[in-house]
């Protein structure tokens, strides 16, 4: 669940359930924020689905890695895939406290 302060905001909703099956209502000004524990390939699939169907204008998504090293191949594959969808841009950051994950910031100016 989300922080109680966020839950009181009328512009924020929390959807419990299968993150890979969820789709927002059509034509909504949706932001998707995801911190799912899954293999990197599943994160790439999620980004592909949401960009391909233009389900959100902004997406903030973590990609988690196993072991001590990131899967740079999957990371680059996901970045390239997002940029192949017209209008979407992508940045990836590794935040110091998130040792074994990166955060994708994906947005579209023309949704």
C-alpha positions as a Markdown table, in Angstrom:
| # | Residue | x | y | z |
|---|---|---|---|---|
| 1 | Unk | 0.0 | 0.0 | 0.0 |
| 2 | Unk | 1.0 | 3.6 | -0.4 |
| 3 | Unk | 1.8 | 6.1 | 2.3 |
| 4 | Unk | -1.4 | 7.4 | 3.9 |
| 5 | Unk | -0.6 | 11.0 | 2.9 |
| 6 | Unk | -0.5 | 9.9 | -0.8 |
| 7 | Unk | -3.7 | 7.8 | -0.4 |
| 8 | Unk | -5.6 | 11.0 | 0.6 |
| 9 | Unk | -4.7 | 12.7 | -2.6 |
| 10 | Unk | -7.6 | 12.6 | -5.1 |
| 11 | Unk | -5.1 | 12.3 | -8.0 |
| 12 | Unk | -3.4 | 9.2 | -6.7 |
| 13 | Unk | -4.8 | 5.7 | -6.8 |
| 14 | Unk | -3.4 | 2.3 | -5.7 |
| 15 | Unk | -4.2 | -0.8 | -7.7 |
| 16 | Unk | -3.5 | -4.1 | -5.9 |
| 17 | Unk | -3.3 | -7.2 | -8.1 |
| 18 | Unk | -1.3 | -8.5 | -11.0 |
| 19 | Unk | 1.0 | -5.7 | -12.1 |
| 20 | Unk | 1.6 | -7.3 | -15.5 |
| 21 | Unk | -2.1 | -7.7 | -16.3 |
| 22 | Unk | -3.3 | -4.2 | -15.0 |
| 23 | Unk | -4.2 | -1.6 | -17.5 |
| 24 | Unk | -5.5 | 1.9 | -16.6 |
| 25 | Unk | -8.8 | 3.3 | -17.9 |
| 26 | Unk | -8.6 | 4.5 | -21.5 |
| 27 | Unk | -7.7 | 8.1 | -22.2 |
| 28 | Unk | -6.6 | 8.8 | -18.7 |
| 29 | Unk | -3.6 | 11.1 | -17.9 |
| 30 | Unk | -1.8 | 8.2 | -16.2 |
| 31 | Unk | 1.5 | 8.0 | -14.5 |
| 32 | Unk | 2.7 | 4.6 | -13.7 |
| 33 | Unk | 5.0 | 4.1 | -10.7 |
| 34 | Unk | 6.3 | 0.5 | -10.3 |
| 35 | Unk | 8.6 | -1.1 | -7.8 |
| 36 | Unk | 8.0 | -4.8 | -8.6 |
| 37 | Unk | 10.3 | -7.5 | -7.5 |
| 38 | Unk | 10.9 | -9.5 | -10.7 |
| 39 | Unk | 13.5 | -10.6 | -13.2 |
| 40 | Unk | 14.9 | -7.8 | -15.4 |
| 41 | Unk | 13.3 | -9.4 | -18.5 |
| 42 | Unk | 9.8 | -9.0 | -16.9 |
| 43 | Unk | 10.5 | -5.3 | -16.3 |
| 44 | Unk | 11.4 | -4.9 | -20.0 |
| 45 | Unk | 8.2 | -6.7 | -20.9 |
| 46 | Unk | 6.2 | -4.3 | -18.7 |
| 47 | Unk | 7.8 | -1.2 | -20.2 |
| 48 | Unk | 7.2 | -2.6 | -23.7 |
| 49 | Unk | 3.5 | -3.2 | -23.0 |
| 50 | Unk | 2.9 | 0.2 | -21.5 |
| 51 | Unk | 4.8 | 2.1 | -24.2 |
| 52 | Unk | 3.4 | 0.0 | -27.0 |
| 53 | Unk | -0.2 | 0.6 | -25.9 |
| 54 | Unk | 0.6 | 4.1 | -24.7 |
| 55 | Unk | -1.0 | 3.4 | -21.3 |
| 56 | Unk | 0.9 | 6.1 | -19.5 |
| 57 | Unk | 2.4 | 9.5 | -20.2 |
| 58 | Unk | 5.1 | 9.1 | -17.5 |
| 59 | Unk | 6.5 | 5.8 | -16.0 |
| 60 | Unk | 8.9 | 5.4 | -13.1 |
| 61 | Unk | 10.0 | 1.8 | -12.9 |
| 62 | Unk | 12.7 | -0.1 | -11.1 |
| 63 | Unk | 14.7 | -2.9 | -12.6 |
| 64 | Unk | 16.2 | -5.2 | -10.0 |
| 65 | Unk | 19.2 | -7.4 | -10.5 |
| 66 | Unk | 20.4 | -10.6 | -8.9 |
| 67 | Unk | 24.1 | -11.0 | -7.8 |
| 68 | Unk | 26.6 | -8.2 | -7.5 |
| 69 | Unk | 26.5 | -6.9 | -11.1 |
| 70 | Unk | 23.7 | -5.4 | -13.1 |
| 71 | Unk | 22.6 | -7.2 | -16.2 |
| 72 | Unk | 23.8 | -4.5 | -18.6 |
| 73 | Unk | 22.5 | -6.4 | -21.6 |
| 74 | Unk | 19.0 | -6.4 | -20.4 |
| 75 | Unk | 19.3 | -2.8 | -19.2 |
| 76 | Unk | 20.4 | -1.6 | -22.6 |
| 77 | Unk | 17.8 | -3.7 | -24.3 |
| 78 | Unk | 15.0 | -2.1 | -22.2 |
| 79 | Unk | 16.4 | 1.4 | -22.9 |
| 80 | Unk | 16.6 | 0.8 | -26.7 |
| 81 | Unk | 13.1 | -0.7 | -26.7 |
| 82 | Unk | 11.5 | 2.2 | -25.0 |
| 83 | Unk | 13.1 | 4.7 | -27.4 |
| 84 | Unk | 11.8 | 2.7 | -30.3 |
| 85 | Unk | 8.2 | 3.7 | -29.4 |
| 86 | Unk | 7.4 | 7.1 | -31.0 |
| 87 | Unk | 7.4 | 10.0 | -28.6 |
| 88 | Unk | 8.9 | 8.2 | -25.6 |
| 89 | Unk | 12.1 | 9.2 | -24.0 |
| 90 | Unk | 14.1 | 7.4 | -21.3 |
| 91 | Unk | 16.6 | 8.0 | -18.6 |
| 92 | Unk | 18.1 | 5.5 | -16.2 |
| 93 | Unk | 19.6 | 6.3 | -12.9 |
| 94 | Unk | 21.4 | 4.2 | -10.3 |
| 95 | Unk | 20.6 | 5.8 | -6.9 |
| 96 | Unk | 23.3 | 5.2 | -4.3 |
| 97 | Unk | 21.0 | 3.6 | -1.7 |
| 98 | Unk | 19.5 | 1.2 | -4.3 |
| 99 | Unk | 22.6 | -1.0 | -4.6 |
| 100 | Unk | 21.2 | -3.7 | -7.0 |
| 101 | Unk | 18.6 | -1.8 | -9.0 |
| 102 | Unk | 18.2 | 1.0 | -11.4 |
| 103 | Unk | 15.3 | 3.4 | -11.9 |
| 104 | Unk | 13.8 | 4.0 | -15.4 |
| 105 | Unk | 12.2 | 7.4 | -15.9 |
| 106 | Unk | 10.2 | 7.2 | -19.1 |
| 107 | Unk | 8.0 | 10.0 | -20.5 |
| 108 | Unk | 6.2 | 11.1 | -23.6 |
| 109 | Unk | 5.5 | 14.7 | -24.5 |
| 110 | Unk | 3.0 | 13.8 | -27.2 |
| 111 | Unk | 0.4 | 11.6 | -25.5 |
